[in-house]
Amino acid sequence: GYGMTELSGNAVFLDAAAHARAIDGEEHLLASCGKPSPLVSIGLDSVGADGTGEILVRGDQVIASYWNRPEANEAAYVDGWFRTGDIGRFDDEGYLYVVDRKKDIIVSGGENVASLEVEDVMSEHPAIGGVAVVGVPDERWGERVVAVAVARPGRELVAGEVLDWARGRLAGYKRPKQLFVVDALPVNASGKVLKRDVRELAATLAANVDPSGG
């Protein structure tokens, strides 16, 4: 499903029929959030060539406004639609897939890179125990993709080897140009990785290393 406080709970549901199809072999459906509730309409704003855009929601279950927060309301509402801050896409059957948070999208050489997609691939490396992917400033590309990772207990994490491993698994513009190994990723009290802190850490580490190196 897909929802948030401003939507009064879930606005998108993956129904029993979709789960049954997934059990019968269409496992890709489990990566989707499902289809919109009859109580809402969902659209995409500024759709790119890859079919992704910011998820917009309107309907009776969407809050009318933030109380006494005019600046937040101006940023969150456009022509009756609520901006979720999430980037998503629809497939041909109308199933919604969330790609990333808008603020976490990396723009490198004019291409949008979803950090979550890259993290999912990098997490498959047997020596990686945890990873966060962010963009750092780059004079040529605007931003370049870098990864900050923690080694799995008992495993050695070698940046160069991991970057070579990623070559056959990610398109060139999505592939991290650098990987930094750290003892721990910054997280909040609930264990969620703090991307803002990771960006600051990565920018500091990247500033001291040749971008062409590992």
N, C-alpha and C positions, 0 to 999 in steps of 0.2 A: 504493500500500500504506500500511499504518499499523503502526508499531511503536516500540519504545523499549527501552533496555537492560533494564528490569525485566520486559519481556515476552520476553526472549531473542530479540530480532529482531522481524520482522513478524508480527502477529497477524491482519491483514486484507490481502487480496490482490484486485487487480483482474485477473481472468483473461483469457485470450485471447478468449473469447467476448464479453466486455464490450468489449474493444478493437475487435473486429470490428463490433459494433453501433455503436460510436462512429464508425468509418470510414463506416458506412452512413447516418450522419445523426444518431445519438443522441449528440451531442457532450457533452451534460450528464453522461454517465457518467464522462467523464474528470475531472470535478471531484470525483468520489467516491473514497474509498479502496478501495472494493471490498466484498467480503463476508468475514465471519469465517472463519478457519482452522478445520478440524474439531477442532483441539486446544484451542480456547478457546470460552468463552461470553462474549458482550458484551451489556451492558445499559446503560441510561441512568438516572441518579439525578436526582430532583427535576425531572421533565419539566415544562416550562412550556407555556403556551398555544400557543407557536409550535412545539412538538414537540421542542425541544432540551433536553438535560440533560447532566450530567457523564458521560463515558464510563467505564464500569466493566468490568474484565476479570477472569475467573478461568479456571483451567485448569492443566494440568501444566506448560506452558511459562512460567508466571508465577512469579517468584521468591517463595519462601515468606516472606521478611522481609528487612529491612535488618540487616546484622550490627552488633550492639551499638548500635543506635539506637532505643531504645524510643519516644521521642517521635515520630520519623519514622514508625515502624510504626503507632502509634496514629492518626496523621493519614491514612496511606495505605491502611489496610485496614479494611473494614467487612463483617462477616458472610461472610468468605471472598472478598470482591471487592476488587480493587486499584483505587484511585482514580487515574486517569491525570492529572487536572488539566486535561483538555481537554473542551471543550463540543462536542457533536455531535448529529446527528439521523440517523434512518433514513428512507429513502423507502419507497414501497409495495412495492418489490421486495426490500427488505432490504439495499440498498446504504448504506454508512455515509459520512456527510459530516462532516468536522471543521469547526466553525464558528469557534472561537477558543480561546485559552487561557482557563481560568476566571478567572485573575487579571487578564486584559486585558478582560474584559467590562465595559462601562460601564452603570451603572444610572441612568437619567435619567427622572425623573418616574414611577418604577415600571416603566419599560420597559427590557428588556435590549437593549443595542446591541452587536453584534459589531464590534470595531474592525477586524478583517480585512476584513469586508464593505465597510465605509466606505472603507478604504484602497484596496481594489480599484477602487471607483468613482472616487475622487479621482485615482487614478493615471492615469486615462484622459484627464485634462485635458492638453492639449498643452504647457502651460508648466511642468508639474510634473515634476521629475526624480526626486523621492523624497518620500515622505510617511509620517508616523506619526500615528495618531489615538488620542487618550487622553481620559480624563475628568478634569475639574478640579472642585474643590468649588464647589457653587452653593447658595445659601441657599434658593432656591425649588424647584429640581429635584433636590437631593441631589448630582448631578453634571451637568455639561453637557459636550457633545461638542465638542472642539476639535481642530484639525489643525495640525501643525507640518510645514512643507514646505520643500524645496529647489528652486530654479528649475532648469529644464533649461538647459544651456549655450546662450547666445545668446538666451534668452527672458526677458521681464520677467514676473514673477509678481505680480499685483495681487490682494490679498486679497479686496476687495469684488467684483471681477469673478468670481473663482473661486467665492465663496459663492453668488452669483446663478446661476452655471452649475450648481451642485449642486442647485438647487431642483427642477428637473424630473427629477432622477435618483435622489433619495433621499427616503424618507418624512421628514416634518417632525421626528420625534423622533430620527432617525438623522443628520440633516444637521448638520455642524459649525456651531456658532454663532460661532466665531472661527477665523481662520487666521493663523498666525504664520510669517513667512518668515525662514529662518535660512540661514547659509552652509553648514552641514553638520549632519547628524543624528548623535547619539552612537551609535557602533557598537563592538562588541568586536573582538578580533583576527581573527575569521573573517568580519567584515563584517555581522554580525547587529545590527539596531537594538536598542538597550537601552531597552526601554519604561519601566523605572523612572526612568532618567535623563531621558527625554522628559517623563514626568509632572512631574518636579521643575522642568524648564525651562518647561513649559507653565504650571504653577501660578504660577511667578514672573512670567512674561510677562502672564498673565491678570490677576494682582493689580494690574497697573499700567494696565489698559485697561478702559474701560466695556464690560461684557458685551454690551450692545446694539449695540456698534459692531463693525467688522471688524478 
